[in-house]
Amino acid sequence: MAQNTSLRADSIVISPELQAREGIDQDHVADIAEAVRKRKSIKRPRVIFIDHPEDKEHDGKFYAIDQHRVLGYKQAGRAEIPVLKFVGTWLEARDYATSSNIEHKALKRSREAKERAVQMCWEDHPDWTAGRVAKHTDVSTTMAEEWRATVPAAAAIPAEKRVGLDGKKRKAAKV
């Protein structure tokens, strides 16, 4: 369950591993910072607190899912940032990241951003069907299937062992 709260700006980690875009768009960050300074309404950035003691690298840290918004608040000089906080695992953080920006109006996703999201999804879920990856990342099934071959772990999963949207194993078409 998500919780509205505020966090110290310096406690939020920006990780390239959670960036499903080609990188940070500094012009977009500047636009957000200006809006924050003018006290315009900005959606709370989503952050995830990793609560997974077995994950020594990530456990106990807050990671930004909506990185541009967090950076905009930081650039505006905010010491505290209003956030929508989730608690979960690193895999859940990556799942949030790969499905982010689907309905984004201010900074549309480029083809490269869509491809990066699909690639990240295949890396984390090599047993998913192309349809499930496509729905999760909001791309065509064709694009998802094309990218499967670029991720060795996903390409190695036989068609009969792929997991569909309903969680059941499905025989997927071979391309």
Residue, then its C-alpha position, 0 to 999 in steps of 0.5 A: m500500500a502506498q503512503n503519502t509522506s515527506l522524505r529528506a531530499d538527500s535520503i532518496v537514491i537516484s539509480p540508473e538501474l531504475q531509469a527506463r529512459e535513455g537518461i535524465d532530461q535536464d530540461h525537463v528537470a529544470d521545468i519541474a524545478e521551476a514549477v516547484r519554485k512557483r508552487k504549482s501542483i506537481k504529482r508526488p514522485r513515487v519512491i520505494f523503500i527496499d525492505h528485503p534484508e537478503d538484498k544487502e546492496h539495496d535494503g533499507k534505502f529509498y529509491a526514486i521511481d519518478q526520478h525527474r520529479v525528485l531531481g526537480y524538487k532537489q534542483a528547486g532547493r527543497a530539503e524535504i520532498p513530498v512523496l508517494k512511498f511504497v515498500g517492496t523489493w528491488l524487483e518490484a522497484r524495477d517493475y514500477a520503473t518499467s511500467s512508468n511513464i506510460e501515460h506521461k504527458a509532459l515528456k513522451r517516451s521515445r522509441e529508445a525509452k520503450e525499448r529500454a523498458v522492454q529490455m529491463c522487463w525481459e532481464d527481470h522476467p525472462d519467463w514472461t510471454a511477449g504479451r505480458v511484457a507488452k502489456h506491462t511496458d505498453v508496447s506492441t507484442t511485436m516489439a516485445e517479441e523482437w527484444r526477447a532475442t537480445v536478452p539471453a535468459a529470455a531467449a533461452i526459455p522454451a515457449e511452453k514455459r512462458v508465463g502469461l498475464d494470468g500467471k499460467k504457463r502458456k505456449a507462446a508463438k515462436v518467431 
